[in-house]
Amino acid sequence: MDADVIVVGAGPTGLMLAIELRTAGVRPLVVERQPRLRETPRANGLGGQILELLRYRGLLGELQAVCTDPRPAPRFPFGNVHLDLTQLTDPPMHAVQIPQPRLERLLEARAGEVGVHVRRGHEAVGINQDREGVTAEIRCTGEAYHVRAPFLVACDGSHSRVRDMAGIPFPGTPCPEVNRLGEVTSVKGAGRQENGDLDVPGLGRVRTGFTRTDRGVFGFGWLTPEVMLISTTEYEGTTYTDDAPMTLPDLQDSIRRVLGAELPLGEPLRLSRYQFQDRQADSYRQGRVLLAGDAAHQFPATGVALNAGMLDAVNLAWKLAAEVHGWAPPGLLDTYHGERRAAAARTLLHTRAQAALRRGHDPAAEALRQVFQELLSDEAPLRRIGAMVAGSDIRSPQTDGAEHVLTGAFAPDLALDTGRGRTSIAELMRPARPLFLDLAGRDELRETAGAWHHRIDIHRAETADRPADALLIRPDAHIAWAAPVGESSDTLLPALRLALRTWFGRPPSHPLPHDQPVTDRVSPTRTR
């Protein structure tokens, strides 16, 4: 075998997958059709649950250091209504403003640090799989060569050639809207008001946010006092490709058609055009070929694709590593399809709702948007919708007997005291390994988990207001099992063993040495 996993595509999903695989001791080979990083951003921000995961990996600080705005106010469009989370003290959705090329450079640099090399200008043009592995035909500068690995993952985008070669159906429908987006310096000839509104010559006052006409939707907002973000949405019935870049006159013409007025634009800093698709692959796995990111799903709204794709990668990486290392329990890799396809279905649910809110110009459509906006003024629906957009309301399946409220959820970042110092769950998760955390001095639980010590990091710590006596956390930071406070060992031990076998296979043949300590004396501290 030339590698353990062939990763086709070096966008954020492919790079995140390669980093996670290499961290887990797997040798990925990354091939990318484009000879160099794209300079035109497909996305200009990253948000949702992936930001917490990146913090748990120690990457969020590096990401924020290169952002145009590392912590913008939590305000987001939701189907042409406004999702304003600033009224919540702990909003469920956050974002960072970072052009996609800058994100990819950061991820590629981290990939290089952990020993991953990206072969740019190398295109996968054929695949052939058998019971033992996958052989990929790669073409570079007109010459072809073959590489072989136990698994291949397609991270090559919505037009995935690998997905097509694997014969995986990708049903769905294109959306009729054509969306144009531009970051420009201050508009010439239009007066900006104190509240950010514009006085457009020949038209009058245009409010920040979205303006709907019978010809489409115009939207704008201020990124800085000097830089505007402008968007238009039109129903054209035309399909565009990435090979036809958008120009400033294209955006100006679209604004003229939608608003019916001229809006002279300043210097363009970023221009892009995109069309939504509503699609999901029938299966995320065909034998030894798997899909992740846009190759597996497309959503009819902005702001969610990178979050979903990179979370695909984190979910898949540790399960592939278990297969490569030979300890994966039966069916573990199949849980990738089950978990992430269900997560994408949840994302499709709210993005389809956004598509419905965007459409329609009659009084009924306007009434729907008005009622929905009023609902978002109440905390409960605002928090629920925010969590849906962030992807933080998605839970992994539970094993039998794992009925704790935390099971399946993303692990909260508890502040911990180990007796040798203070730490947190985020810090303990940086190695991307399974974690067993004893929060109540339950020696019998620690000793049971100790049979898996070669695969699982075992810690004893204390925290104030502990949510459980013990937590078993998967490498993707989701809780596989939790011990209810004060529950008897007779009930807990069988359930713990089942969870350990379900997610981490049979215990290694070498038990924990008797002279290796698994307990630490600790003192309490407060949770974050």
N, C-alpha and C positions, 0 to 999 in steps of 0.2 A: 504494500500500500504506500502511495506517495504522501498521503496525509490521513488524518483521522476523519476530518469533515471538509468537504469542498463547499465553500460559501460563494455563491454567484451573486455579485452585486456589492458595491462598497458605498452605499448610502448609509444613513444613520442606522437602519435596521441591521444591515450586514456587518457594519463595523462594531455595533454593540454586541452582536452575536459572537463575532470573532474574539472580542475582548473577554467576554464571559467564558467562552470555551477555553481560551488559553489560560485564564485564571484558574480553571478547573483541571488543568494539566492535560488538555487535549490539543493536538496539533491541527489548527485550521489552515486551509489554503484559500485565500481570497482572490478571486479574479473579477475584474471590472472592465466592461466594454469601453467606457470612456477613457481616453489616454491621459486625461488630467481632471482635476476637480472642476465642477461647474462653477462659473463665477456668477451666473444668474440664479438668484435664490428661488427655489420652489416654495419655500416657506420662510417666514420671517420671525418665527417664534416657536417656543416649545413650552408646553404646559401640561398640567394634570399629574396623575400618579407617578409618571416617570421621573418627575423632579425629586420626589421623596426617595425613589429607588436610587437615583444618582447621588443623592446625599448619603445614603447608606453605603454607597461604594466609594465615597470620598471624592466624587467628581463634581459635585454641585458648585463648590467654591471656584474651581477652575473654569467652569462654565460661566458663572456670573462675572468672573474677571474679564471675559472677552465679550460680554453682552453690550448691546447699545443701551439697554435699560434692564438691569438685573432684577428689578422688583417693581414692575409697573403696577398701578392700581388695579385691583381685580374687577375689571369691567370687561364684559365680553358680549359680542353680538350673538343672538340666538334667534335665527330665522327672522331677521329684521326687527326684532324687539331687543330690549336691552337687559342683559343679565348683570345687574350692578350688585356685586357682593361686598362693596365697601361698608355697607351697614352692618355686616357681621363681624364680630370680634375675632373669629377664627374661621375665615372663609374656606370652604372645601376645595376651591379651585384657585391655583396660582399659575402664573406664566412668567417667562423671561423673554425679552426681545433679543433674538439672535438670528441673523441671516443663516440659512441652511449651509452655505459654503463654509462659514466660520465654525458652525457646529461640526461639520464633517472634518475640518482640519484638526479640531481639538480631539475628536474621537480617533482619527488616524494617528495622531501623535501618541495618544495613550496606547493604541494598538501596537505601535512600534516599541514603546517602552516595555510591554509585556512579551515581546518577541513575535509579533504578527507582521508579516510583510504583505502588502497589497500589490498584486500584479496588475497594473493599469495598462489599458490597451489590449487586454486579453479577453476574448469573447467566447462564451460557451455556445457552441453551435451544434452539439449533439450529446446525447446521454444514452447509456445502455446499462441497465441494472440487472443483477442476478441475485441469487440467495446470499452471496457473500459481500457484495458491495456494488458500487456505482463507478462506471468508467465515463469520464467526460471528455469530449473532443473540444479542444481549445484552439482558437485561431488567433494569431498575432502577426501583424504585418504580412498577411497573405500566406503564412505557413501554419500548419496544424500540428498539434501534438496531443497526447493523451495523458490524463492523470486519473488515478484511481484512489478511492477512499471507501470506507464502510458506509458513509452517508453523504448526501448532497442536499444543501438547503438553498432554495431559490429566494433570493432577496432582490430580485432584478426588476421590481416595479410592476405597475399595473398592466403593462404590455409584456409580461413575463414570457420569454421564449421557453424557459425551462418548464414552466407550468404547462404550456401547450405541448411540448415534447413528451411530458409525462402523461398527457391525456387526461388532465384534471379539468372538468368543466368549471366555467367561471360565469354562471348565469347572473343576469341583472339587466338594468336598463340605464341608458345615459339620460342625464337631465337636460332639458332644452336650453338652460341659461348659459350665456357666455359672460364670464366675469373678468373684468379688467381691474388691475390694481396698480397704483403708483405711489411712490414716496417722492414728493417734490418739495423744493424750497418754496417760500411764501408765494402765493398766487399774485400775479401782477394785475393791478387795476381793480381789485376787489377789496373792499374795506373790511377789516376784521374788527368785530365788536369785542367788548370786554369779556363777554361770556363765550367767545370763540365763534359765534355765528359770523356768516359772511354776507355782505351787501354786494350782490352781483349786478353789474350794469345791465339794464334792460329786463331784469327779472325781479330784483328786490331781495328781501331777506331770505337766506337759506340757513336753516338751523343745523347745528352739528348733529351728527347721527345720520339717519336715513331719510331721504326724501323720495317718495314714490310718485311717479307720474304714469300716465297711460302708455308710456313708451319704455318704462323700465324703472330701475332704482338707482339713485345717486346717493353715495355716502361719503362722509369725510370726518376727520378728527385730527387733532394736533398731537404729534409725537413730541415735539418741542415747540417753543414759541416761534421757531423759524421753519419747521418742517411739518408738512401735512401728509396724511395718509388719505388717498382718494380712491374710491372704488365706483364702478358702474356694473350693473347687471342688465343684460338685454336678452330677449328671446329671439334668437337669430335662426336657429335650425342649421347652423354651420358647424362643422367639426374642424378644429385647429390642431396642429401638432406642435411639439416642442421645437421642430426644425424651422418654424416661422415665428421668429421673435417679435414681440410687440414693440412698437415705437411710440414716442411722445405724440406725434400727430394721430396715431390710432386712438390713444386715450382721449385726446382733445375732441376728435370726431365723435366718439362715443358719448362724451359729456354733452356735446351739442345736441345729439339726437335725443338723449334722455331728458335734459333740462329745457331744451329749446332756447338756450342762450349760450353765448360765448364765455368761456372761463379760461383766460390766458394762464398757462401754467409756468412755474418757475423752472429751475434746473432739475432734471430727473435724477434721483438717487437710486431708484429701483423701479423697474417696470416688469409686470408679469401678466399673463393671461391664462385662465384655467377654466375648465369645464368639469362639472361634477358627474360622477358615476355612482350608481347604487348597485354594488356587486359583492358577492361573496363566493369563494370557492366551495364546491361541494364537499371537498375533503382537504384537510391541511397535510395529508400524508398519503403518498402512493408508494407502498413498499419502503424503499430506502431513500426516497426523494420527499422532501418536506417543503412547505411554503411558509413564508413569514412576511409581514408588512404588506405593502401594496400588492404584492403578488397574490396575497390571500384575500384581501378585502379592499373595497373602495367605499367611501362614505359621501353622501350628498350634502356636506357642510364642511366648513373650514375648522382648523384648530384642533383636530383630533387624530389625524393620520399618523403623525410622528409619535405621539404618545402611545397609540395602539401598536404600531409596528415595533418600537423599541421594547415594549412590554412583552410582545410575542417572543422577541429574542431572549429576554431574560428567563422567561418561562421555559423555553426550549433548551437552552444551553446546558443546564445542569442535568436534564433528563438524557440528552445526547451523551454527555460525559459519563453518566452512569452506564449507558450501553457500551460505550467504547472501553470503559474500565472493567466491564464484565460483571458488575454487581447489580444491575438494574432488576428489580422484581418484575414478574410478568405483567405486561400491560402498562408499565410506567410511561413509555414513550407515546402510547395512544392517548394518555391523558392530556397531552399537548393539544391535540385536535379538539378534544372535548371541552377543555377549559377555555382555550383562546377563541374557538369558534363561538362559544356561548358569550364570551366577552364582546366579540365583534358584533354579535346579534344585538346585544344591549346598546352598543354604540350606534348601530344602524337604527335602532328604535328612536333614539332622540334626534339623530340627524335627519331621519325621514320626517319626524315631526317639525323640524326646522324647515325642511323643504316645503311642507304644507303651509307653514306660517308665511313663507316668502311669497307664495303665489296668490294670485287673485287680486282684482282691483275693484270688485263690486262691494256694496255696503256690508254684505255678510262676511267677506274676508277681512275687511277693516274692523268689523265688530269682534271677530275672533282674535285678531291681534291686540285689540284694546283690552278685552277680557283677560287674555293671557298676561298682558303687561300688568294689569291690576293684581292678578294672583301673585306675581313676582314681587309685590310690595310687602307680602307677608313672609315671615321668617321661615316657616316650615316648607312651603313649596320652593322658596328661593334656595334653601339649603339642599333640598332633594335634587333639584335641577342642576345645581352646582356640582354635586357629587356625581351625577350621571355624566356630565361633561368631562369631569376629571377622571372618570373611570375608577373612582375610589369606592363605589358601592358594589363592585363586583367581587364575589366570593368564590373561592375554589371549592370543589366538592369535598364532602366530609367522609371519613371512614366510619364504619359502624362503631357506635358507642362514643363518637366524638361530638357530643351535643352541646359543648360550651359555646357561649355567644361569640367568642373570639375565633373559634375554629373556622378556617377558610378565609379569614380577613387578613389584610396587610398588618404586620406586627406594629403596634404602637411603639414609639421611641421612648421607652421608659428610662429614666435616670436610675442608675444602679450603683451600689456600693459593694465591692467584692471583698472588702476587708483589707485589700492592698492598695486601694485607690478607687476613685470614682470613674465610671464609664457609662456607656449607654448601649442600648440595643443597636443603634446605628453604627457605633464603633465596632461592636462585636460582629456585625454582618459584613464588614469590609472585605474579608477574605472570600466571600461568596460561598461559604460552606454551611451545611446544616448546623443548627444550633439547638442544644438542649439547655434550658435555663431553669435552674431550681431556685425558686423565690421564697421557699418556706422551710429550708433545711430538711427536706424529705429524702433522707439517705436511701430509702428503699427504691425511690424513683430514679435517683442518680445512679445507683448500682445497676438497675435494669438497663438504663440507657448506656451504661459503661460497656456493655457487650458490643456496642456499635462505635466504640471510641475512635477507631481508625477512620471512620467516615463522618463523625459528628463531633463538633466542639462542645464540650460539656463545662458549664460554669455554674457556680453557686453565687448568688448575690441577694441583696435585699433591696426593696423599694417600698416607699410609703404607699399605702392604699393599693396593695398589689391586686391586680385583676384576676390572678389565678395562682395556684401553688406552684405550677410549673408550666413551661411552654416548650413545645417542640416546633421549631421554625425551619421551613424549607429554605434553600439558598436564594429563592426569589422573594424572600421576606414574607411569605404567606404562612400563617400558623397552621401546621398540620394536626396539632393536638394540643389541648389545654386541660389542666387538672383543676376542677372546681375547688375553691377554697374549702379546706376541711374534709374533703371527700375521703372515704376509707380506702386503704390500700387494696382491700379485696376487690373493690370495684375498679380502681385506677390501674393496677398493674396489668391485668389482661388487656385493657383498652390501650395502654401505652405500648405493650408488645405488638399489638395488632397494627397500630399506627406506624411503629418503627419498621415492621416487615413490609407494610403496604408501600411506604415511600422510599425506604432505604435498603430493602432486600433482607436476605438472611444475614445474621451477624457474622463478622469475620471469625475465622477459626482461632484467632489468638485473643484470649480474654485480657481484660485490663490487668496489668501486674498489680499485685497486692501492695507493693511499695509506692505505687503512683497515686498521689493524693487527688481526690476529686471533691474535697470539701475545703471550705475556707471559712474562718470566723469573720463575721461581718457585722456592721452596724447600720442602722437604718438611715435612709436619706429620703428626700422628697422626689416625687415624680415631676417630670417637666410638664 
